[in-house]
Amino acid sequence: MKKYILGAVLSFGILVSPAFTQAATLTDAQIGAILSLLSSFGADSAIIANVKSTLTGGSTQTTTGQWCHTFNSNLGIGARSQEISALQTVLAKEGFDAGTSGKDVGLYDETVASAITGFQEKYRDEILTPSRLKNGTGYVGPSTRKKLNQLFGCGGVTNPPVPNKEVGTLEISLGNARAEGAIQVGNTIEAKAEYTPLGPPCPTYVLCSPPAPIPVAVSWSTDRPDILSLKWDGGKGTLASKIFISGLSAGIAHVKAMYLLPSGKALTSDIKIVVTANEQQATSITVLSPNGGESYTDGQTVPISFATTLTDLQTSGVTLQLYRGLAGTSGASFVQTIVSNWIGGSPYQWLIPSKLSAGQYSIYASAPVRATALPEGGVSDTSDAPFNIVTTQQAPAISYISPSAAIIGGTVYVYGSNFDGTTSIVIDGITGQTLVPTLLSSSALSFVVPASVGIGTHTVQVNNKASAFPISNSATLTVVGTYPSFSVVTPSTAWPTGSTQTIQWSSSNYPSTAMVKITLVQDAVGTPPTETPYLSVVVPNNGSTSWTIPTNIVPASNYRLSVTCDNAGLRSHGSCGDGVSRAFSIVAVPSISSISPSQGAAGTVVTIYGANLAEASSVEFYGTSGKFVGSFVPSAVSASSVVFSINAIFAANASPDTYHVGVVTNACPGGCNSNRIGFTLNPSPSAPAITSLNASSASFGSTIFVYGSNFDSTTYIALDGSAGQTITPAFISSSILSFVVPSSVSLGTHTIQVNNKASAFPLSNSVTLTVI
């Protein structure tokens, strides 16, 4: 008898298929009839209770008397239902305070969210780790529901489809095995990509088969093209369902496939390939370029290419050395090691140092051999013939020094060209003194006049010690007695446009009651910094003043602050030493002018327009009180626009309202914040639902009326799911559609679904239609 009871239960399991599982589609009388029929077949009381729980969404008792509940919905803040009452009971059993007393019963508030966060972190390995989350989210999604039902479920539906997300998996298979692979250098293996869609939920007490995987065309890539080569099936195009992977050199590489779903969402899959050496290959290393006869200039980046069959470059690497002349021949001499133990593959990008003198050079490449099957000692090769390096060095030149009259201990700035890191200051020629300056740039130096330099007139020269052309022309410096000087504090961070900043300085031998002139200057190659139009004020010499940076200033990294005596101070003291800060940056703050659309729900793609948006890192939402609500990562940015999408989780947790939206860029230390603009979050639309058809069977050319709810003008009919065909219906109202059965439909029974293409919740339940 039990055999027939199970058959009846399976039959009623079919009744709670996706077309009928929503409680709203079954009346109390219908539910009572189902339960009565189960009882008439002699079903156990626990089975009847669990079927009732599935149909009504309630909790029940198991056959052992233990409380249970099957969770079938995603849950978030603001929701209120009997489902949440059961959730609070579960959390209390797990030892969390979830507001199980008073008015909070059945309401998903912050207390419940906090308890869910604790539950997720308690079962971190099963809920958070598979999704690469470090902390709980406070939102009940598929992973959390799965664990809740594992602990407290009644055996009902535990993983219904999530209507606001596209689901399914993408897998890469090698040959006939879905696993990571290993091949030898020179060998090839076939790989293909298959997409497995997530099928409809399996009805209670029914054993369902998962959907079959479908070969799909994907985009293929590898993180190590020096280890693996990828050849598309047929050798053409950028998309393929099947590729051929060949081993180029020993190592580990990953192959990635990306499948673009019809909605634009991307699924990815990654597989590791281990490439081992082919022991039949000869072990060698060969220099390919520079290989003789080439000509380069100092300061140029040259690719050093080499070929090798070594199997252990990931642990030993290749060493590249530079020789004057041809390495290994009489008269050749070692110059420098370019790189040691290089494991990045060929080529290596070499920047030719400016200090090299002109002449003929060669490359020597070597690597130790550690594989036991190969001889000890290593392998090496050199360029077949020397190549030329031509120097472009020029002698340093002084164009101007400031001030031209300085005191002992005063700072002197030298402006010119071709200064480098080996530069020294020569006072009074080779018989005088050598000073170590501060290199500000290739066109600016500074040094402090030491006490060993006497009062009087001296010559100043620049010496690039490592250059073939070291000595510059000379300039005249007069060392005098005491006169006013200033030292300006360089800003420690970049200053944003529109912000108010404090300029700070200190003075020597100048009264605090006197006036100073403060200007913003900008570096100019070969000349002193040039005064800009953005700042020129005269203020008391009290050590600080504020400045609001104009919004029309041109952002740059070579601004300096200058403090000096004003005209009256110059007349009183006869001379005055300029105080100039080091170079600092002024950066542009982002600004928003408009947003389009200005309102939307989950899934809406929004574009923000404005200026200085190229470095946008996030879009932030704030409430009317200024409280931070959430942020989005842009999907596309440019100097004048930022694109992002309203994601479903945010829309589920944020109340429909008008929010203030701003953009944050990386232009400033800690981020630059733009002005804010209003955006209205609309309620998320409901998914379409089919209640019935006017006929359960029809012939070709017959008109079928579809009755239900939440239909819109973008609706189309999906025949036999995503693998079938689509039919454009006549939109009669939000609850009625009609379509004509086309002759392209085969005879037999088919599934009918409604898809609102423009909705965040597009796909309805399914019903059947038999074509006769």
LOTORVEX-49571 format. One record per residue (C-alpha): x, y, z; residue in one letter. Coordinates in steps of 0.25 Angstrom, whole numbers, padded with zeros to 4 digits. Layout:
N
      c1      c2      c3   res
       X       Y       Z     a
...
***
This chain:
772
      c1      c2      c3   res
    0000    0000    0000     m
    0011    0010    0003     k
    0015    0009   -0012     k
    0002    0015   -0016     y
    0002    0025   -0005     i
    0016    0030   -0010     l
    0010    0031   -0024     g
   -0001    0039   -0019     a
    0009    0048   -0012     v
    0017    0049   -0024     l
    0004    0053   -0032     s
    0001    0064   -0022     f
    0016    0068   -0022     g
    0014    0071   -0037     i
    0002    0080   -0033     l
    0012    0089   -0025     v
    0020    0091   -0037     s
    0025    0105   -0041     p
    0011    0108   -0047     a
    0004    0105   -0034     f
    0014    0107   -0022     t
    0010    0122   -0020     q
    0000    0122   -0008     a
   -0007    0133   -0015     a
   -0011    0124   -0026     t
   -0018    0113   -0017     l
   -0030    0116   -0009     t
   -0033    0110    0004     d
   -0043    0101   -0002     a
   -0033    0096   -0012     q
   -0022    0093   -0001     i
   -0033    0086    0007     g
   -0036    0077   -0004     a
   -0022    0073   -0007     i
   -0020    0070    0008     l
   -0033    0062    0009     s
   -0029    0054   -0003     l
   -0015    0051    0003     l
   -0022    0046    0016     s
   -0032    0037    0008     s
   -0019    0030    0002     f
   -0014    0028    0016     g
   -0002    0037    0016     a
    0005    0039    0029     d
    0001    0051    0037     s
    0015    0057    0036     a
    0015    0056    0021     i
    0001    0063    0021     i
    0006    0074    0031     a
    0019    0076    0022     n
    0010    0078    0009     v
    0002    0088    0016     k
    0014    0095    0021     s
    0019    0096    0006     t
    0006    0101    0001     l
    0003    0111    0012     t
    0018    0115    0015     g
    0016    0111    0030     g
    0024    0103    0040     s
    0021    0089    0045     t
    0025    0077    0053     q
    0033    0065    0048     t
    0029    0051    0051     t
    0038    0052    0064     t
    0031    0064    0069     g
    0043    0073    0066     q
    0039    0087    0061     w
    0043    0090    0046     c
    0041    0100    0036     h
    0045    0101    0021     t
    0050    0115    0016     f
    0046    0117    0002     n
    0049    0132    0000     s
    0060    0142    0001     n
    0058    0152    0013     l
    0063    0166    0016     g
    0061    0178    0024     i
    0047    0184    0024     g
    0040    0171    0021     a
    0029    0166    0030     r
    0023    0152    0029     s
    0020    0138    0036     q
    0033    0134    0029     e
    0041    0144    0038     i
    0034    0139    0050     s
    0039    0125    0047     a
    0053    0132    0045     l
    0053    0138    0058     q
    0050    0125    0065     t
    0061    0118    0057     v
    0071    0129    0062     l
    0066    0128    0076     a
    0069    0113    0076     k
    0083    0117    0070     e
    0085    0126    0082     g
    0083    0139    0075     f
    0074    0151    0080     d
    0065    0153    0068     a
    0054    0161    0075     g
    0044    0150    0078     t
    0035    0157    0087     s
    0025    0169    0086     g
    0023    0176    0073     k
    0036    0172    0066     d
    0031    0158    0063     v
    0030    0155    0048     g
    0037    0168    0045     l
    0051    0168    0038     y
    0058    0179    0045     d
    0072    0183    0049     e
    0071    0173    0061     t
    0068    0161    0052     v
    0079    0166    0042     a
    0089    0166    0053     s
    0085    0152    0057     a
    0086    0147    0043     i
    0100    0153    0042     t
    0104    0145    0054     g
    0098    0133    0048     f
    0105    0134    0035     q
    0119    0136    0042     e
    0116    0124    0051     k
    0115    0116    0039     y
    0125    0124    0031     r
    0131    0112    0024     d
    0117    0108    0018     e
    0111    0122    0015     i
    0122    0132    0014     l
    0134    0125    0009     t
    0128    0120   -0004     p
    0124    0134   -0008     s
    0138    0140   -0004     r
    0131    0148    0007     l
    0139    0152    0020     k
    0127    0157    0028     n
    0112    0154    0029     g
    0103    0162    0021     t
    0090    0162    0029     g
    0082    0157    0017     y
    0076    0143    0015     v
    0080    0139    0001     g
    0081    0125   -0005     p
    0094    0121    0003     s
    0088    0125    0016     t
    0074    0118    0013     r
    0082    0105    0010     k
    0088    0105    0023     k
    0075    0109    0030     l
    0068    0097    0023     n
    0079    0088    0026     q
    0077    0090    0041     l
    0062    0093    0042     f
    0056    0089    0029     g
    0043    0080    0027     c
    0048    0074    0014     g
    0041    0084    0006     g
    0046    0093   -0006     v
    0059    0099   -0001     t
    0065    0105   -0013     n
    0054    0112   -0022     p
    0059    0121   -0033     p
    0063    0135   -0030     v
    0055    0143   -0040     p
    0064    0156   -0039     n
    0077    0148   -0043     k
    0082    0141   -0055     e
    0087    0127   -0050     v
    0094    0115   -0056     g
    0109    0110   -0057     t
    0120    0111   -0067     l
    0130    0100   -0067     e
    0143    0097   -0075     i
    0145    0082   -0078     s
    0158    0076   -0084     l
    0156    0064   -0093     g
    0145    0056   -0086     n
    0149    0060   -0071     a
    0144    0072   -0064     r
    0157    0074   -0056     a
    0170    0082   -0056     e
    0180    0077   -0067     g
    0195    0075   -0069     a
    0202    0074   -0082     i
    0216    0074   -0087     q
    0223    0085   -0095     v
    0220    0083   -0110     g
    0207    0075   -0107     n
    0193    0080   -0109     t
    0180    0077   -0102     i
    0165    0081   -0106     e
    0157    0089   -0096     a
    0142    0093   -0098     k
    0132    0101   -0090     a
    0118    0097   -0085     e
    0107    0105   -0079     y
    0098    0098   -0069     t
    0085    0107   -0067     p
    0078    0106   -0053     l
    0065    0098   -0056     g
    0052    0101   -0049     p
    0051    0097   -0034     p
    0048    0082   -0032     c
    0034    0080   -0026     p
    0033    0074   -0012     t
    0035    0059   -0012     y
    0039    0058   -0027     v
    0052    0053   -0032     l
    0057    0063   -0043     c
    0068    0062   -0053     s
    0077    0074   -0054     p
    0078    0082   -0067     p
    0087    0076   -0077     a
    0100    0085   -0080     p
    0100    0093   -0093     i
    0112    0096   -0101     p
    0113    0111   -0103     v
    0123    0120   -0110     a
    0131    0128   -0100     v
    0143    0138   -0100     s
    0156    0130   -0096     w
    0169    0136   -0090     s
    0181    0132   -0082     t
    0189    0139   -0071     d
    0202    0133   -0077     r
    0203    0134   -0092     p
    0218    0130   -0090     d
    0214    0117   -0085     i
    0201    0113   -0092     l
    0196    0117   -0106     s
    0181    0117   -0109     l
    0176    0113   -0123     k
    0161    0115   -0126     w
    0154    0104   -0133     d
    0155    0107   -0148     g
    0166    0118   -0145     g
    0157    0130   -0147     k
    0148    0139   -0139     g
    0149    0143   -0124     t
    0138    0134   -0119     l
    0138    0118   -0119     a
    0132    0107   -0111     s
    0144    0099   -0113     k
    0159    0102   -0113     i
    0173    0095   -0114     f
    0183    0098   -0103     i
    0198    0096   -0106     s
    0209    0096   -0096     g
    0220    0106   -0100     l
    0229    0105   -0087     s
    0229    0099   -0074     a
    0221    0105   -0063     g
    0207    0107   -0058     i
    0196    0116   -0065     a
    0181    0118   -0064     h
    0171    0118   -0075     v
    0159    0126   -0074     k
    0146    0126   -0081     a
    0135    0137   -0081     m
    0121    0134   -0085     y
    0112    0146   -0088     l
    0097    0143   -0084     l
    0086    0150   -0092     p
    0084    0160   -0082     s
    0098    0165   -0082     g
    0103    0158   -0069     k
    0116    0150   -0070     a
    0119    0136   -0065     l
    0133    0132   -0064     t
    0141    0119   -0061     s
    0156    0117   -0059     d
    0164    0104   -0060     i
    0179    0102   -0056     k
    0188    0095   -0066     i
    0202    0090   -0062     v
    0212    0089   -0073     v
    0224    0080   -0071     t
    0236    0079   -0079     a
    0237    0069   -0091     n
    0250    0062   -0087     e
    0253    0058   -0102     q
    0256    0073   -0105     q
    0270    0078   -0104     a
    0273    0087   -0092     t
    0278    0101   -0097     s
    0277    0116   -0096     i
    0278    0125   -0109     t
    0280    0140   -0109     v
    0270    0145   -0121     l
    0272    0160   -0119     s
    0280    0169   -0119     p
    0288    0159   -0127     n
    0298    0168   -0134     g
    0298    0180   -0143     g
    0287    0188   -0136     e
    0288    0202   -0132     s
    0282    0208   -0119     y
    0283    0221   -0111     t
    0284    0223   -0096     d
    0271    0225   -0089     g
    0264    0216   -0100     q
    0256    0203   -0095     t
    0261    0191   -0103     v
    0254    0177   -0102     p
    0264    0166   -0099     i
    0258    0153   -0106     s
    0263    0139   -0103     f
    0258    0125   -0105     a
    0260    0114   -0095     t
    0255    0100   -0093     t
    0258    0100   -0078     l
    0248    0093   -0070     t
    0250    0100   -0056     d
    0251    0115   -0060     l
    0240    0117   -0049     q
    0250    0114   -0038     t
    0264    0117   -0045     s
    0262    0128   -0055     g
    0271    0134   -0066     v
    0282    0144   -0063     t
    0285    0155   -0074     l
    0298    0162   -0073     q
    0304    0173   -0082     l
    0318    0173   -0087     y
    0326    0183   -0095     r
    0331    0176   -0107     g
    0327    0162   -0111     l
    0325    0153   -0098     a
    0335    0142   -0097     g
    0345    0148   -0107     t
    0358    0154   -0104     s
    0357    0169   -0100     g
    0343    0167   -0096     a
    0340    0173   -0082     s
    0328    0171   -0072     f
    0320    0184   -0070     v
    0308    0181   -0062     q
    0297    0171   -0058     t
    0284    0175   -0065     i
    0275    0165   -0057     v
    0277    0153   -0048     s
    0268    0141   -0048     n
    0258    0147   -0057     w
    0246    0138   -0058     i
    0236    0147   -0065     g
    0239    0140   -0079     g
    0244    0146   -0092     s
    0246    0158   -0095     p
    0252    0166   -0084     y
    0250    0181   -0085     q
    0263    0188   -0083     w
    0265    0203   -0081     l
    0279    0206   -0085     i
    0285    0215   -0074     p
    0289    0229   -0078     s
    0303    0228   -0072     k
    0308    0217   -0082     l
    0318    0223   -0091     s
    0317    0220   -0106     a
    0322    0207   -0112     g
    0320    0193   -0116     q
    0313    0183   -0106     y
    0307    0169   -0105     s
    0297    0162   -0097     i
    0301    0149   -0089     y
    0289    0140   -0084     a
    0291    0129   -0074     s
    0283    0120   -0065     a
    0286    0108   -0056     p
    0281    0095   -0059     v
    0275    0088   -0047     r
    0267    0077   -0053     a
    0273    0063   -0050     t
    0272    0058   -0064     a
    0281    0069   -0069     l
    0296    0072   -0067     p
    0300    0081   -0056     e
    0306    0095   -0057     g
    0295    0102   -0066     g
    0294    0107   -0080     v
    0297    0120   -0087     s
    0298    0128   -0100     d
    0303    0142   -0104     t
    0299    0151   -0116     s
    0305    0146   -0129     d
    0312    0160   -0131     a
    0313    0173   -0124     p
    0302    0184   -0125     f
    0304    0199   -0124     n
    0300    0209   -0113     i
    0301    0223   -0116     v
    0301    0234   -0105     t
    0291    0245   -0105     t
    0297    0252   -0093     q
    0299    0267   -0093     q
    0307    0275   -0083     a
    0299    0282   -0072     p
    0296    0297   -0074     a
    0293    0308   -0064     i
    0283    0318   -0069     s
    0280    0326   -0056     y
    0283    0325   -0041     i
    0274    0331   -0030     s
    0277    0339   -0022     p
    0290    0344   -0029     s
    0294    0350   -0015     a
    0293    0341   -0003     a
    0298    0341    0011     i
    0305    0329    0019     i
    0294    0319    0021     g
    0285    0324    0011     g
    0279    0315    0000     t
    0282    0317   -0014     v
    0274    0311   -0026     y
    0281    0308   -0039     v
    0273    0306   -0051     y
    0277    0301   -0065     g
    0277    0287   -0072     s
    0283    0273   -0072     n
    0285    0272   -0057     f
    0285    0257   -0052     d
    0287    0249   -0039     g
    0302    0250   -0039     t
    0302    0265   -0040     t
    0311    0274   -0031     s
    0313    0289   -0029     i
    0327    0294   -0032     v
    0330    0307   -0025     i
    0342    0315   -0032     d
    0346    0304   -0042     g
    0355    0291   -0039     i
    0363    0298   -0029     t
    0351    0303   -0020     g
    0341    0295   -0013     q
    0331    0284   -0017     t
    0317    0284   -0010     l
    0306    0273   -0011     v
    0293    0280   -0015     p
    0278    0276   -0014     t
    0273    0271   -0028     l
    0260    0277   -0030     l
    0258    0273   -0044     s
    0267    0271   -0057     s
    0266    0286   -0058     s
    0266    0291   -0043     a
    0276    0289   -0032     l
    0278    0296   -0018     s
    0290    0297   -0009     f
    0292    0304    0004     v
    0304    0314    0004     v
    0314    0308    0015     p
    0322    0317    0024     a
    0335    0312    0017     s
    0331    0321    0005     v
    0336    0335    0008     g
    0328    0348    0006     i
    0331    0353   -0008     g
    0328    0349   -0023     t
    0330    0334   -0027     h
    0327    0325   -0039     t
    0317    0314   -0038     v
    0318    0302   -0048     q
    0310    0289   -0049     v
    0318    0276   -0050     n
    0310    0263   -0055     n
    0321    0254   -0049     k
    0316    0241   -0057     a
    0315    0248   -0070     s
    0324    0248   -0082     a
    0322    0263   -0082     f
    0322    0267   -0068     p
    0325    0282   -0066     i
    0315    0293   -0069     s
    0317    0308   -0072     n
    0318    0317   -0059     s
    0309    0327   -0052     a
    0313    0338   -0042     t
    0309    0337   -0028     l
    0312    0349   -0018     t
    0312    0345   -0003     v
    0308    0357    0005     v
    0305    0360    0020     g
    0291    0358    0026     t
    0278    0360    0018     y
    0264    0355    0020     p
    0261    0341    0015     s
    0249    0332    0015     f
    0246    0317    0016     s
    0233    0312    0011     v
    0226    0299    0016     v
    0223    0290    0004     t
    0209    0284    0005     p
    0210    0269    0009     s
    0198    0265    0000     t
    0191    0270   -0013     a
    0182    0281   -0011     w
    0168    0280   -0018     p
    0162    0291   -0026     t
    0152    0299   -0018     g
    0157    0296   -0004     s
    0163    0306    0006     t
    0177    0303    0010     q
    0187    0309    0019     t
    0201    0314    0014     i
    0212    0314    0024     q
    0226    0320    0024     w
    0237    0325    0033     s
    0246    0337    0032     s
    0260    0341    0036     s
    0264    0356    0038     n
    0251    0361    0034     y
    0241    0368    0044     p
    0227    0361    0047     s
    0220    0374    0045     t
    0226    0376    0030     a
    0218    0371    0018     m
    0222    0360    0009     v
    0218    0356   -0005     k
    0212    0342   -0007     i
    0211    0336   -0021     t
    0208    0323   -0027     l
    0218    0319   -0037     v
    0220    0308   -0047     q
    0233    0301   -0052     d
    0238    0305   -0066     a
    0249    0296   -0072     v
    0262    0304   -0072     g
    0257    0316   -0065     t
    0252    0320   -0051     p
    0238    0317   -0047     p
    0228    0326   -0055     t
    0218    0334   -0047     e
    0204    0329   -0049     t
    0191    0338   -0049     p
    0184    0329   -0039     y
    0191    0335   -0026     l
    0198    0348   -0023     s
    0195    0355   -0010     v
    0202    0364    0000     v
    0200    0360    0015     v
    0207    0362    0028     p
    0219    0354    0031     n
    0212    0346    0042     n
    0216    0332    0037     g
    0203    0327    0031     s
    0191    0331    0022     t
    0179    0324    0016     s
    0176    0322    0001     w
    0164    0317   -0006     t
    0169    0310   -0018     i
    0161    0315   -0031     p
    0152    0305   -0038     t
    0158    0310   -0051     n
    0172    0306   -0048     i
    0179    0296   -0057     v
    0182    0284   -0050     p
    0197    0280   -0050     a
    0208    0274   -0041     s
    0219    0285   -0043     n
    0213    0297   -0035     y
    0222    0304   -0024     r
    0218    0315   -0013     l
    0228    0327   -0013     s
    0229    0336   -0001     v
    0238    0349   -0002     t
    0239    0363    0002     c
    0229    0373   -0004     d
    0234    0385   -0011     n
    0235    0393    0002     a
    0243    0382    0008     g
    0252    0382   -0004     l
    0255    0397   -0003     r
    0257    0396    0012     s
    0267    0384    0012     h
    0273    0386   -0002     g
    0272    0371   -0005     s
    0263    0359   -0001     c
    0264    0344   -0002     g
    0252    0337   -0008     d
    0246    0326   -0001     g
    0241    0315   -0011     v
    0234    0302   -0007     s
    0237    0289   -0013     r
    0228    0285   -0025     a
    0214    0280   -0021     f
    0201    0276   -0028     s
    0188    0283   -0030     i
    0177    0273   -0034     v
    0163    0275   -0040     a
    0151    0272   -0032     v
    0139    0265   -0039     p
    0126    0272   -0042     s
    0113    0267   -0046     i
    0103    0274   -0055     s
    0092    0264   -0058     s
    0088    0249   -0056     i
    0080    0241   -0066     s
    0070    0235   -0063     p
    0067    0243   -0050     s
    0059    0231   -0045     q
    0058    0216   -0046     g
    0057    0202   -0039     a
    0066    0190   -0038     a
    0074    0188   -0051     g
    0073    0202   -0056     t
    0086    0207   -0063     v
    0089    0221   -0059     v
    0099    0231   -0065     t
    0104    0243   -0057     i
    0109    0254   -0066     y
    0119    0265   -0061     g
    0134    0268   -0061     a
    0147    0263   -0056     n
    0141    0249   -0054     l
    0152    0240   -0061     a
    0157    0235   -0048     e
    0144    0232   -0042     a
    0145    0220   -0032     s
    0130    0219   -0026     s
    0116    0225   -0027     v
    0111    0228   -0013     e
    0096    0229   -0008     f
    0092    0238    0003     y
    0079    0240    0010     g
    0072    0254    0011     t
    0078    0255    0025     s
    0092    0253    0019     g
    0094    0239    0025     k
    0102    0229    0016     f
    0093    0219    0010     v
    0101    0211    0000     g
    0111    0211   -0011     s
    0113    0205   -0025     f
    0125    0202   -0034     v
    0124    0209   -0047     p
    0124    0200   -0060     s
    0129    0211   -0069     a
    0136    0224   -0066     v
    0141    0236   -0075     s
    0145    0250   -0072     a
    0131    0254   -0074     s
    0122    0242   -0070     s
    0121    0231   -0060     v
    0112    0219   -0062     v
    0106    0209   -0051     f
    0094    0200   -0049     s
    0085    0200   -0037     i
    0087    0186   -0032     n
    0076    0177   -0027     a
    0081    0176   -0013     i
    0082    0191   -0011     f
    0068    0192   -0016     a
    0063    0181   -0007     a
    0069    0188    0006     n
    0067    0203    0002     a
    0053    0209    0003     s
    0048    0215   -0009     p
    0051    0230   -0007     d
    0059    0242   -0013     t
    0074    0240   -0010     y
    0086    0250   -0012     h
    0096    0243   -0021     v
    0111    0247   -0022     g
    0124    0242   -0029     v
    0137    0239   -0022     v
    0150    0240   -0030     t
    0164    0236   -0027     n
    0170    0249   -0031     a
    0171    0254   -0016     c
    0178    0247   -0005     p
    0167    0239    0002     g
    0157    0242   -0010     g
    0151    0255   -0016     c
    0136    0256   -0013     n
    0127    0263   -0024     s
    0115    0271   -0022     n
    0102    0263   -0020     r
    0090    0261   -0029     i
    0076    0255   -0027     g
    0072    0241   -0031     f
    0058    0235   -0028     t
    0059    0220   -0025     l
    0045    0214   -0030     n
    0039    0201   -0024     p
    0044    0189   -0031     s
    0034    0183   -0041     p
    0027    0170   -0039     s
    0030    0158   -0047     a
    0019    0154   -0057     p
    0010    0142   -0054     a
    0001    0133   -0062     i
   -0012    0128   -0056     t
   -0018    0121   -0068     s
   -0020    0119   -0083     l
   -0033    0120   -0090     n
   -0030    0106   -0095     a
   -0020    0095   -0091     s
   -0019    0090   -0106     s
   -0019    0096   -0119     a
   -0016    0095   -0134     s
   -0007    0103   -0143     f
   -0013    0117   -0145     g
   -0022    0116   -0133     s
   -0022    0129   -0124     t
   -0018    0126   -0109     i
   -0021    0136   -0098     f
   -0012    0137   -0086     v
   -0018    0142   -0073     y
   -0009    0146   -0061     g
   -0003    0159   -0056     s
    0008    0169   -0057     n
    0009    0168   -0072     f
    0016    0180   -0079     d
    0018    0185   -0093     s
    0032    0178   -0094     t
    0026    0165   -0091     t
    0028    0153   -0100     y
    0024    0138   -0100     i
    0036    0128   -0097     a
    0032    0115   -0103     l
    0040    0103   -0096     d
    0049    0111   -0088     g
    0062    0118   -0092     s
    0065    0107   -0102     a
    0052    0109   -0110     g
    0046    0120   -0118     q
    0040    0133   -0115     t
    0027    0138   -0119     i
    0022    0153   -0119     t
    0008    0154   -0113     p
   -0003    0164   -0115     a
   -0002    0173   -0102     f
   -0017    0174   -0098     i
   -0015    0179   -0083     s
   -0006    0176   -0071     s
   -0014    0163   -0069     s
   -0017    0158   -0083     i
   -0008    0155   -0095     l
   -0012    0147   -0107     s
   -0004    0140   -0118     f
   -0006    0131   -0130     v
    0000    0117   -0130     v
    0011    0117   -0141     p
    0013    0106   -0151     s
    0028    0105   -0147     s
    0023    0099   -0133     v
    0024    0084   -0133     s
    0012    0075   -0129     l
    0012    0071   -0115     g
    0012    0078   -0101     t
    0020    0091   -0099     h
    0023    0100   -0087     t
    0018    0114   -0088     i
    0025    0126   -0080     q
    0023    0141   -0080     v
    0036    0149   -0080     n
    0036    0164   -0077     n
    0049    0168   -0084     k
    0051    0181   -0078     a
    0048    0177   -0064     s
    0057    0173   -0053     a
    0048    0161   -0050     f
    0045    0157   -0064     p
    0041    0142   -0064     l
    0028    0137   -0060     s
    0024    0123   -0056     n
    0021    0113   -0067     s
    0008    0106   -0072     v
    0006    0095   -0082     t
    0000    0096   -0096     l
   -0002    0083   -0105     t
   -0002    0086   -0120     v
   -0010    0076   -0128     i
***
